[in-house]
């Protein structure tokens, strides 16, 4: 019996869209989505647990050279790209449905 895959939330959708567009670390994703760190980082952890995102720390020397803490870089997995496409289709369909209902 197959396990039901949880629906992707709007937050998950926004984070995956940001990653797809090349925003790779938390603060960058916060800037582009306008969502706070208390929303972004838990979402990234959930997406990583679902294998939709993977992460890795940048090398120590790079952060030291730039005089800042190390960044954790995130990227979409193939499964993440598929789920993003499915979620975008679903949310567009919902938008059309609500637009029709409100114009009636």
C-alpha positions as CSV (number, residue, x, y, z in Angstrom):
1,X,0.0,0.0,0.0
2,X,1.5,3.4,-1.0
3,X,1.9,6.1,1.6
4,X,0.1,9.3,0.9
5,X,2.4,12.2,0.1
6,X,1.6,15.4,2.1
7,X,0.4,18.3,0.0
8,X,2.9,21.0,-0.5
9,X,2.0,24.2,1.5
10,X,2.2,27.7,0.0
11,X,5.4,28.2,2.0
12,X,6.8,25.0,0.6
13,X,5.8,26.1,-2.9
14,X,7.5,29.5,-2.4
15,X,10.7,28.0,-1.0
16,X,10.9,25.5,-3.9
17,X,10.2,28.3,-6.4
18,X,13.0,30.4,-4.9
19,X,15.4,27.5,-5.1
20,X,14.5,26.8,-8.7
21,X,15.3,30.4,-9.5
22,X,18.8,30.1,-8.0
23,X,18.3,31.4,-4.5
24,X,20.4,28.9,-2.5
25,X,20.7,29.9,1.1
26,X,18.3,30.8,3.9
27,X,18.7,34.6,4.0
28,X,18.5,34.8,0.2
29,X,15.3,32.8,0.3
30,X,13.9,35.1,3.0
31,X,14.7,38.2,1.0
32,X,13.0,36.9,-2.2
33,X,9.9,35.4,-0.5
34,X,9.4,38.1,2.2
35,X,9.0,35.3,4.7
36,X,10.7,35.4,8.2
37,X,13.4,33.0,9.3
38,X,11.0,31.3,11.7
39,X,9.1,30.2,8.6
40,X,11.9,29.6,6.1
41,X,14.2,27.4,8.1
42,X,11.5,25.0,9.4
43,X,10.2,24.7,5.9
44,X,13.7,23.9,4.5
45,X,14.1,21.2,7.2
46,X,10.6,19.7,6.3
47,X,11.4,19.8,2.6
48,X,14.8,18.1,3.2
49,X,13.1,15.4,5.3
50,X,10.8,14.8,2.4
51,X,13.9,14.5,0.1
52,X,12.6,17.4,-2.0
53,X,15.7,19.5,-1.1
54,X,19.2,18.6,-0.2
55,X,21.8,20.8,1.6
56,X,25.5,21.1,2.2
57,X,27.7,23.6,4.1
58,X,30.0,25.8,2.2
59,X,33.8,25.4,2.8
60,X,35.1,27.1,6.0
61,X,37.7,29.0,4.1
62,X,35.2,30.7,1.9
63,X,33.2,32.1,4.8
64,X,36.4,33.2,6.6
65,X,37.7,35.0,3.5
66,X,34.4,36.9,3.3
67,X,34.4,37.5,7.1
68,X,31.0,35.9,7.8
69,X,29.5,32.7,9.2
70,X,29.3,29.7,6.9
71,X,26.3,29.3,4.8
72,X,24.2,26.2,4.3
73,X,23.4,25.9,0.6
74,X,20.2,24.2,-0.5
75,X,19.2,22.8,-3.9
76,X,16.2,21.0,-5.4
77,X,16.3,17.3,-5.8
78,X,14.8,15.7,-8.9
79,X,11.8,14.7,-6.7
80,X,11.6,18.4,-5.6
81,X,11.4,19.6,-9.2
82,X,8.6,17.1,-9.9
83,X,6.6,18.2,-6.7
84,X,7.2,21.8,-7.6
85,X,5.7,21.3,-11.0
86,X,2.7,19.4,-9.6
87,X,2.1,22.0,-6.9
88,X,2.2,24.9,-9.4
89,X,-0.4,23.1,-11.6
90,X,-2.6,22.5,-8.6
91,X,-2.4,26.0,-7.2
92,X,-3.1,27.5,-10.7
93,X,-6.2,25.3,-11.0
94,X,-7.4,26.4,-7.6
95,X,-6.8,30.0,-8.5
96,X,-9.0,29.6,-11.7
97,X,-11.7,27.8,-9.7
98,X,-11.9,30.6,-7.1
99,X,-11.8,33.3,-9.8
100,X,-14.8,31.7,-11.5
101,X,-16.7,31.4,-8.2
102,X,-16.1,35.0,-7.3
103,X,-17.2,36.3,-10.7
104,X,-20.5,34.4,-10.5
